[in-house]
Amino acid sequence: MIVDKMPSWTDPDRASIARRLARRARTVRVSDAVATAALLVALHASGLSRSARDAAIAITDSVGLPRVTPGMPAPLMSHASLSISVQAASLFLALALAGAIVSMPFTYIGGFRLARSVGLGTQSTGAWVRDYAVASMLGAALVAILAGLVGWVSADAPHLWWVAATILGTIGTVVLTHLAPVLILPLFYKVTPLPDGPVRARLLDLTMLARTTVRGCDVIDQSRRSLTANAGIIGIGRTRRIMVTDTLLEGGYSTAEIASILAHELGHHVHGDMFWAIAVDGILLAGCLAMTESLRGWLAPLIGLGGAGDLAGIPAMVLMFGVVSALTMPLRAGVSRWRESRADSYGVQLTQDPEAWVRTLERLGWQNLAEVDPPRWIEWATYTHPSIARRIASARGTGLETPPSMPGV
């Protein structure tokens, strides 16, 4: 069993290993952000962003699209707006790929070497490089498509690009969430049906009790990459499916413990957290993008930016957006922790078994080498889930009610 590959659950050094791992991972993430910011500053300060813009204009010239003066409006859905769309897509594609190259060593250290150093990682270096390349190219392509669409629909009102970006970005999130189980997940994992048996029967019984419809119950081969374990529900509508990692099934967890994880996930669906998250994230995205546009207008004379439609300003705009997003992280994290706490409570009421949930949290914390009780300020500023220590304390203090017979009870 996979659990046999893990250190003892009662290893007294494991908590210190988890703390050290978390500290190193945070250091790598900050270093990655600093390196990415340095890339954006260098692109703008060196004039490379203007050279890239001119190269993009040359591309549209070569295919016969009309030349548009940088920063000037173009009629909506015209050849001129198509020219802006192609330029925006090509520039964001290049920037996304450059960012992936800069981030690669940090992701390698933080997402591969650290896991291998503590016995969690099982993936070969070659397989990791393949996954990173596929994810980077897919991400760059999606960014380019979104940028092209934003450039196209906002060509006649460049100063309102942030409105178009918010609307199209939110629509894109819904589409990707729908397609993830059938198109994206299989690119990285082998997905097989969960065999009939007590675990499958219990999981499907819980979905019926919660009055949530799923289209299947599958296993993903997490063990090819890591010994970490989890379960969840992914997709929306006709693609909604239960996903369980093989590391969870082979990790010695009881049926009740596996069911307690799904019960938590069902809490999100019963409360509509996915759609609320998309809506709230859309509002926050609009705010961040609007603030970015305001900053652009304020800083433009100081740092040599053109008008809102001048694509040479893309690196500077991305940097501004990153800073604004970082400042809103505590708010986004706090809203997410509230949702997670509510789902925890629902899951306990659904299973009527708080002790199974406590055992699961303890074991997942050990198996995944999670920092059980992180510094309070770090949890407040960055954690999307309450710490394991807080979740366990909350579960132990939960008073059981009548078993739920309908969503929201």
N, C-alpha and C positions, 0 to 999 in steps of 0.2 A: 504493500500500500504506500501511497505517497507520503503519508504521515511518518512512515519509518525513515524517510530521508531527512526529516526535520529534526533539529535539536529537541531535547526534552521540553515538554510543555512547562515543566517546573524548574527549568534552568535559571538559577538566580542571576546569572549574568545577562540574561536575555533583555531585560528592561534597559540596562545600560547600553547594550548594543543598539536597541531601537532608538534611544535618545541620540546616540552618536550618529546613527544613520540619518535621522531626521535633521540634525544640525548640518551635516554635510550636504544633504539634498537641498536644504534652504540656501546654503552658500553657493551651490552650483546654479540654482535658479536665479539668484541675484546676479551672479557673474554673467549668466546668459543674457539677462535683461540689459546689463551695462554694455556688453559687447554689441548687442543689437542696436542700442541707442547710439553707440559710437559709430556704427556703420551708417546709420541714418544721418548723423551730423556730418560725417565725412563726405557722403554723397552730395549733400547740399553745399557744404563749405568749399569743396574742391571744384564745383561746377559740373561734376559728372551728371547730376540730375538734369541740368540744362542740355548737356550733350545727348543724354538718353532721350529727352523730349524731342530734340531735333532729329535723332535717328528714327524715332517713331513717326514723326511727320514725313520723313523720307520714305518710310514703308508705305504709308497711305498714298503718297505722291506716286510711288512706283506702280500701284494697282489702279491708278486713275481716279482716286477719290479727291474731292476738292480740298484745297488747302484752307485751313481755318486759322486766323490770327490767334495765337495763344491768349487765352483769357477772354476771348470775345464770344458772345452767344451765337448759336446756330439754330435754324428752324428745327423744331421737333420732327423726328422721323423723316429727315431729309438725308441726302447723301452727305451733307456737311456734318450732321449729327452722327452718321455712321462712321465718318472719319474720326471724330472725337472718340467714339466708342472703341474703335480698333486701337487707337493710340493709348487710351486708358488701359485697355486689356493687356496690351503688350508691355506697358511700363510696370503694371502691377505684377504681371507674370515674372518679369525679370527681377523685380524687387523681392518677391516671395521666394524665388529660387536662391537669390543672394542671401536672404535671411536664413534659409534652411542650411546653406553652406556654413555660415557663421555660427549657427546654433548647433551644428552637428557634433563638435567635440564636447560641448557641455551636455547635450542629450546623451551622448555615448557614456560620459562619466556618470551623470545623474541617473540615467535610466537603464544602464547596462552594467558598467563596472561596479557601481555600488551594490547592486543586487547580487552580482556574482561574488563580491567580497564577503557577504554575510550568508552565503549559501542559499539564497532565494532564486537567483537567476539560473536558468537551464539552457538558454538559447546560445547557439554558436555565434561567433562574431560575424560570419558571412550571412547568416540568417537575419541578424539584427540590421546589418547594412541594407539588405534587401528590403526589409520592412520599412526602414527609415526612408529609403529612396522612393518606395511606392507611396508612402504617406505624404512625403514632401511634394511629389509630383501631383498627386491627387489634390492636396491642399492648394498648391499653386494654381492648378487649373480652375478650381472652384473660385478662388479669389479673382482670377482673371475674368471669368465669366460674370461674376457679380460686378466687378469694376466696369466691364464693358457695358453692361445693362444700365448701370448708374450713369455712366457718361452719355449713353444714348438718350435716356429719358429726361435728363436734366440739362441737355445741351443748350436749350433756349433760356434757361434760368440757372446759370452756374452757381450762383450764391445759395440756391436751394438744393444743392447736391446732397446735403445731409438728410433731407426729407426722403429723397429717393432711396438713399442708402439704408435708411431705417426700414422703410416699407419692404424693399426687395430683400434685405437681410433677414427680416422676420419671416417672410414667405419662404426664403431659402432654408431657414432653420426647420420649418414645418416639413418641407419636402425631404430634407435629409433625414429627419427623424423617422419619417415614414419609410424611406428606402434603406435605412441602415441595416435592418436584419437580413434583407434579401440581396443587397448589392455591395454594401461596404464591409460588413463583418466577415463574409466569406473570403474577402481578399486577404485576410490576416489569420483566420482560424478555420479549422475543419469543424463543421457543424453537423451533428448527428442527432437523431431523435433520442430522447431519454427513454430507455427500455421500460416496458410495463413492470410494475412492482409497487411495493409500499410507498416509495418516495414519490413516484409519478402520481399515484392515486391520491396521496395526501395533498400534493400541490394543486391538483385539479379540483379537489374538494374545497380547498380554501378559496380558489377563484370563484367557485359557484356560491360559496357562503358570502363572499364580498360582492357578488353580482357583477363580476368583471369578466368580460369575454376575452379569451386568448385563442390564437390560431394554432398553437402548438407548444410543445415543451421539449427543449433541445439541450444538448450538451456541447460545450466548446472545449477544444483541447488546449486549455491554458498551460498544462504541464510542459508543453514544448517550449514555452517561453519562461515560465516562472512557477514557483511552488505556492504563490499566493492563491487565495480562494475567495469566491464570492458567488452570488446569484442575483438575478434581477429580472425585470420585465423591460423589454425594449420594443420600439416601434409604436405606431399608433394605428387605430382603425384595423384594416384587414391584415396588417403586418405585425400586430402586437403578439409577442411570443415570450414565454418564460425561457430564460437562459440560465443554465447552471454550469459552473466550471467542473471539469473532471477532477480537479484537485479538491473540490468540496466533497464530491461523491466518494472519492477514494481516501479522504482524509480522516476517516473514523468518526464523522459526525453522525448523530442519530437522526432518524426521520423527523423527530420533533424539532431538533436544532435547525435542520435545513428548512423546515416549514416556517420557523420563526423568521428567517431571512425573507422568505417570500411574503409573509404576512406584513412585514414592514413595507416592502415594495408595493403591495396592494393598497396600503394606506395612501401612498402617493396618487395612485390612480383613482381611488374612491374620492379623494379630496380634489381631484382635477389639478394636481400640482404641476403636471407637465405643461398644461395649457396656461396655467397661471404664471409659471416660470417663463414661458415664451413671451407672454404679455408684459410681465414686469421687466424682463430683460430688454424687450423692445422699447419700453418707456425709458429705461436707463440708457440704452443705446442712443436713442434720440437726444437725450440730454447731453451725453458725452460728445456726440457729433456736433450738436449745436454749439457747445462750449468750444470745441475745436475750431469751428468756423469763426467764432467770435475772436478767439486767440489769433487766428490767421489774419483777420482784419486789423487787429491791434499791432501785431508784430511785423506785418508785411513790410512797412517802411524801414524797420530796424534791421531786418535780416535779408532784405532783397527779394521778397516774394512778389510774384505778379498777382493778377486778379484771381478770383475763385476758380476760374476755369483754366488757369495756367498749370499744366501738368508737370512742369518742372518743380513745383512745390510739393509733390507727392511725398518724398521722404520727410520733409519738415512736418507735413500734416500728420503723417503716420506717427511721428515722434510725439507731437502734441496730443494726439488721441491716446497714445500709450500712457502718457503722464496723467491725463484726465481720468482714464480708466483705472489706473493704480490708486488714485485718490478716492475713487468710489468703491474700491474693493471691500472695505469694512462694511459698507451698507449692503452690498450684494451678498457677502458672506453671512451677515446677520440674518437676512431674510431667508437664506438657504438653511441655516441652522434651525430657525423656527419651524420650517417645513419638515425637516428631518425629525425634530422632537415630536411633532404632531403625528408623523408616520410611525414612530416608535410606539407611541401610546396606542394608536389604533391597532398595530400589530399584536401587542400584548392582549388587548381586549378580544381580538379575533381568535387567537389561539387559546386564550385563557391559561397560558402557561408562561408566566414571567420568568421562572427559573430557567426554562429552556433558552429564552432570549438572553439572559445573563450569561449562561454557559457559552452560548454562541459568540457573544461579544468578547468574552475572555479568550476563547480559543482563536477567534479570528485575529484578535489583537496580537496574540503570541505568534500565530502562523504567518501573518503578514508583516510582522515586525513593526507594528504601528506604535507610535509614541502615545502611550495610554493617557498620560496627564501632561500635556505640553504647557509651556509658559502661558499664563492667562492672556497676555497681550498679543501673543502670536495667534492663539486660538481666536481671539476677538477680531483681529485684523485680517486673517487669511483662511481660517478653517470653514469649509462649507458644511461640515458635520460637527455636532458637539463632540468633545473628546470622549473616548471610550469610558473613562472614569465617570464622567457626568452622565453618560447614557446608562451605565450600570446602576448608578445611584438612583436615577429616575425610575428605572424598571423595578428596582427593589421597593420603591416607595409607591408603586402604582396599586391602587385599589381596584380589584376586579369587579366588573359590572355584569349584568346579564349578557350572555353571549350575543354578539350582534347578529341580527337577522336581515339587516338592510344597510346599504352604504351610509357611512357617516355616523353610525351608532357607536 
